[in-house]
Amino acid sequence: MRIVIQRVSQAQVKIAGEVMGDIGQGLLVFLGIENEENPSDLVWLVNKLLNLRIFNDKNQVMNLSLLDIKGELMVISQFTLMATTKKGNRPSYIRAARHETAIPLYEQFLLLAEEQLGRKVVKGVFGADMKVSLTNDGPVTIVIDSKNRE
């Protein structure tokens, strides 16, 4: 699994012109799911995401997590995060999990996040053509890959 995390002051997702969800201060996360995922990757990634200290404390030092600030979370599925660009100019998505594998893992990711946050996570619709807008706060953008736990 791969996530792109954006610290935001606001974010919104629309489908066919209709607002499906929005958040204020918190994290907008794009989630890519690979063919061969492991349940331990899912748990590790959710824990890492929610405890990542990327919000400013009173001294303007990034020392607080989403849990600390009681921020909001939006998670958007994005298979293109698993793109390979090694050959040619057209990305290959062969590493991206198919719907029957990806949807249950996406839903489990959301469920684990909601359990730890104690509230609903805003989401898009898996596989839909979504329009996501955001105001990146900082800007702060971080990429985490569960296969490369650095």
Summary of the structure (lengths in Angstrom):
residues: 150
radius of gyration: 15.2
end to end distance: 13.9
largest distance: 48.4
contacts: 442
relative contact order: 0.30
helix: 27%
strand: 40%
